[in-house]
Amino acid sequence: MRLLGREELREPREPRAFLVAIAKGLLFDYFRRAALEQAYLSELMLIPESEHPSPEEQHLILEDLKAIDRLLGKLSSKARAAFLYNRLDGLGHAEIAQRLGVSVPRVRQYLAQGIRQCYIALYGEPL
């Protein structure tokens, strides 16, 4: 589906290697999402059962987590980490820069990339 969404689709030079790369990517996505689901279920087990969301709510939460994962999966690992440090942990630019071993201006770029991805997800077009 991602290939069909491209403006220009060229014929691969090595079709077999191309298919292997696609298969590896799909497997990687599958296992990453399975790990995400397992992490959610593990965290859910830490709260009292009386406070658990309904099965329908759990399904919606998992779908939202998977959508966020797909969204952030388009960022580099450092941009993703910077965005999560900032949004989830509330860290400032200097602290993120120190943790990632990059400059503060680079952290600003990473955060802008994350915000841009969120904007595209909401509105379907870049800023």
C-alpha positions as CSV (number, residue, x, y, z in Angstrom):
1,M,0.0,0.0,0.0
2,R,2.9,2.4,0.8
3,L,4.3,1.8,-2.7
4,L,1.0,2.6,-4.4
5,G,0.9,5.9,-2.5
6,R,4.2,7.0,-4.0
7,E,4.1,9.5,-6.8
8,E,6.9,7.8,-8.8
9,L,7.1,4.0,-8.8
10,R,10.2,2.6,-10.5
11,E,10.8,-1.0,-11.4
12,P,13.2,-2.6,-8.9
13,R,16.6,-3.6,-10.2
14,E,16.6,-6.7,-8.0
15,P,13.0,-7.8,-7.6
16,R,13.8,-10.7,-5.3
17,A,15.9,-8.6,-3.0
18,F,13.2,-5.9,-3.1
19,L,10.5,-8.4,-1.9
20,V,12.8,-9.7,0.8
21,A,13.3,-6.1,2.1
22,I,9.5,-5.6,2.1
23,A,9.0,-8.9,4.0
24,K,11.6,-7.9,6.6
25,G,10.0,-4.6,7.1
26,L,6.6,-6.2,7.5
27,L,7.9,-8.6,10.1
28,F,9.7,-5.8,11.9
29,D,6.4,-3.8,12.1
30,Y,4.5,-6.9,13.2
31,F,6.9,-7.7,16.1
32,R,7.2,-4.0,17.1
33,R,3.4,-3.7,17.3
34,A,3.1,-7.1,19.2
35,A,5.7,-5.8,21.7
36,L,3.7,-2.5,22.1
37,E,0.5,-4.5,22.7
38,Q,2.3,-6.7,25.3
39,A,3.7,-3.7,27.0
40,Y,0.2,-2.2,27.2
41,L,-1.3,-5.4,28.6
42,S,1.6,-5.7,31.2
43,E,0.9,-2.1,32.4
44,L,-2.8,-2.9,32.5
45,M,-2.1,-5.8,34.9
46,L,-0.6,-3.3,37.4
47,I,-3.8,-1.5,38.0
48,P,-6.8,-3.0,40.0
49,E,-9.2,-4.9,37.8
50,S,-12.1,-2.7,38.9
51,E,-10.3,0.2,37.2
52,H,-9.6,-1.6,33.9
53,P,-11.2,0.0,30.9
54,S,-13.9,-2.0,29.2
55,P,-12.9,-4.4,26.4
56,E,-14.1,-1.9,23.8
57,E,-12.1,0.9,25.4
58,Q,-9.0,-1.4,25.6
59,H,-9.4,-2.1,21.8
60,L,-9.7,1.6,21.1
61,I,-6.6,2.4,23.3
62,L,-4.6,-0.3,21.5
63,E,-5.6,1.1,18.1
64,D,-4.6,4.6,19.2
65,L,-1.2,3.3,20.4
66,K,-0.6,1.6,17.1
67,A,-1.5,4.7,15.2
68,I,0.9,6.7,17.4
69,D,3.6,4.1,16.8
70,R,3.1,4.3,13.0
71,L,3.2,8.1,13.2
72,L,6.4,8.2,15.2
73,G,7.9,5.3,13.2
74,K,8.4,7.8,10.4
75,L,10.9,9.7,12.5
76,S,14.5,8.8,13.1
77,S,15.3,7.1,16.4
78,K,16.7,10.3,17.9
79,A,13.9,12.4,16.7
80,R,11.4,9.9,18.1
81,A,13.3,9.8,21.4
82,A,13.5,13.6,21.7
83,F,9.8,13.9,21.0
84,L,8.8,11.3,23.6
85,Y,11.2,12.7,26.2
86,N,9.6,16.1,25.7
87,R,6.0,15.1,25.4
88,L,5.8,12.2,27.9
89,D,8.6,13.0,30.4
90,G,8.4,16.8,30.2
91,L,12.1,17.2,29.6
92,G,13.5,20.5,28.4
93,H,15.6,20.9,25.3
94,A,19.0,21.0,27.2
95,E,18.3,17.8,29.1
96,I,17.2,16.0,25.9
97,A,20.3,17.2,24.1
98,Q,22.5,15.9,26.9
99,R,20.7,12.5,26.9
100,L,20.9,12.1,23.1
101,G,24.4,13.6,22.8
102,V,23.3,16.3,20.3
103,S,23.0,20.1,20.3
104,V,20.0,22.0,21.6
105,P,19.3,23.3,18.0
106,R,19.2,19.7,16.8
107,V,16.7,18.9,19.6
108,R,14.5,21.8,18.3
109,Q,14.7,20.3,14.8
110,Y,13.7,16.9,16.1
111,L,10.8,18.3,18.0
112,A,9.7,20.2,15.0
113,Q,9.8,17.0,13.0
114,G,7.6,15.3,15.6
115,I,5.1,18.1,15.6
116,R,5.1,18.2,11.8
117,Q,4.2,14.4,11.7
118,C,1.4,15.0,14.2
119,Y,0.1,17.9,12.0
120,I,0.2,15.7,8.9
121,A,-1.7,12.9,10.7
122,L,-4.4,15.3,11.8
123,Y,-4.8,17.5,8.7
124,G,-3.3,15.4,5.9
125,E,-0.8,18.0,4.7
126,P,2.5,19.4,5.8
127,L,2.8,22.8,7.5
